[in-house]
């Protein structure tokens, strides 16, 4: 392997944190799954729909609900599938973004949800709260189907790092045989 030892140590630390975060944020991943068969209920103060391009713009206290999942923001663009504008392909949310599922709340500045991959990417001051556990990052990529979350920072040069505060479970540990 041609990787430098110093960078390998950093990679191990990042991997260890990722494993720890995944373990502590994952107890109820089944609840984080998005029900893509449910209709999307959109509401806002105003909306402009362009059927020719299958793009709709929603502004002012925007809220998109699908099943038990909520995406709120100041504004949102919904890109429909060509030929079936009612079928959402991608949602782009800007300003005071909140992504809320049954088990986690995420705050960010910007979000892009891709319906094909069922992945939501949140950027800008990302804060994830699950129970008492809190994680901060510059970017979070969440697979809504599996609940897997990837966290990234802008790096130490920009003063940012992925950071998490995790509380032990109140439940007694299972006895090992």
PyMOL commands that set and color helices and strands:
alter all, ss='L'
color gray80, all
select helices_A, chain A and resi 5-25+29-32+156-158
alter helices_A, ss='H'
color red, helices_A
select strands_A, chain A and resi 41-43+46-50+55-66+69-81+84-100+105-114+119-130+133-143+149-152+163-165
alter strands_A, ss='S'
color yellow, strands_A
deselect
rebuild
show_as cartoon
